[in-house]
Amino acid sequence: MNDFEKIDSSRFFAFWKSFSVALLVMIITLFLSMVLPFYFSPIVSLLGAAFLYTQLYNNKLSKSAACMICTYAIFLCLISFSFLSILLNMLYIWGLINLPKEFSFFSVPYIPSLILNPICFLTIFIIKLRSGRLSICVDCRIEHGPSIARGKEGQIHYSESRLQLTNLLWLFGILTVITWGYYLFFYMDMNINGRDNYIFFWVNIIAFIIDEVYFASRYYNMYLDMKENGEVISEEELSDMTTKTYLRYYVICGNSVYVNPNVADPYTPDAKIVDTPFVTKRNVNGITSAEVNDIIRRMLGMQTGTLRFFFGRKSPDNMHNRLLRYFYFLPGSPCEYHEMRLAGKWMDFSELMGLYNTNPQSISRIFLADISRMTTIVLTQKIFNEEGVRRVKTKNYHPTYDLVEIQKKEYDFQDDKWIRISMFNSDTKAFFVRRWLRGLMRRKKKNGEDKWVHRQ
């Protein structure tokens, strides 16, 4: 499983590149807004937003696991700036508001940074508050799984994207204070001089460039550290097109699961974590259920037991790799299997869930993500129906489950339907309105597709 703790350097730098391109678009937008006729400003920002949208769309088509939340944030910033500028100027033209000439792109001087900086700050502030609940984040988790299950690259994308958002929030916050502070206390409403031009224009450009240089330096040094620690996939590994299938078995007896509490944590030196000891790798493209069953029986040294598929995914970092999880249920009680071939112990499910809730860092990240998926799917089915409406109206209802129930009931953990319901249900604000709008959009899309097929 050490392959999941490595990162592809090209994908790592592609992650930095997406953030860098978003900042570059912001620089170009501000520059062109100053050098072109001022009424082109909203058009330029809309073109910049359109370019970033193509980046988001291409990333979605390629099924890349790279976090694009900062690109999405800049995209929304440019959209918000464009429409707010147009709205203010339309209201001014209609005589509904009095607008200072610095805010009107039909007047001289027009200072776009007075609108751009605060609107970007507010937009990113809202995105940061909602990060993890945005549609782009929800779709990413469903498509590629939680970041903790994506190895080293998933952890870097998660932590660095949050750092980038925080950085942008501070950047636009400071620029807002500088530009508005100067505008309110030092700016003379007569003509733009060299100092005015520097504060309102060049300070923004310089700040964006410094940000570009900082993150370029940060990620290059991070890459050197990872390469020195052997955490970068080598050229030989990249050129190896052999499909690898990783198998993880969760051996269960009654309400206990067999775990090894002394597994070395790849992220924390000298630390020990809890994980299943039944992990193996096969250099094959496809593997039958009979082969999977034979492997776990050889690892256990016994023929008794029932195999059941849990769920599986292709690695988002390398589409040639697959990680499949299986349950293996043993009959009887755990005391009948006190001597196992692999080191470990039987842990009651209640004890494991106690660690999951109070000390999750003591559990391996893939194991943690698997428990989270299982818990989410089971409890969501108990609380909501397939329409996302609560089965039990009281919100104080907190169902539970155990491994005996997992064995008896045929839960489908491969299907993402209940994951989506857990994120969008009747407990969500404006659920019924949003569900009606979604249904309306689906019907329109379906009708459009039917008309296109008929014309063909």
Secondary structure as UniProt FT lines:
FT   HELIX           2..5
FT   HELIX           9..35
FT   HELIX           38..40
FT   HELIX           41..61
FT   TURN            62..63
FT   HELIX           69..93
FT   TURN            94..95
FT   HELIX           101..103
FT   TURN            105..106
FT   HELIX           113..130
FT   TURN            131..133
FT   HELIX           135..144
FT   HELIX           147..149
FT   HELIX           151..185
FT   TURN            189..190
FT   HELIX           194..197
FT   HELIX           198..202
FT   HELIX           203..228
FT   TURN            229..230
FT   HELIX           235..239
FT   STRAND          244..253
FT   TURN            254..255
FT   STRAND          256..264
FT   TURN            269..270
FT   STRAND          272..275
FT   STRAND          279..282
FT   HELIX           289..300
FT   STRAND          306..314
FT   TURN            319..320
FT   STRAND          321..330
FT   HELIX           334..337
FT   STRAND          345..348
FT   HELIX           349..358
FT   HELIX           360..362
FT   HELIX           365..383
FT   TURN            386..387
FT   TURN            395..396
FT   HELIX           403..408
FT   HELIX           417..423
FT   TURN            426..427
FT   TURN            429..430
FT   HELIX           431..455
//
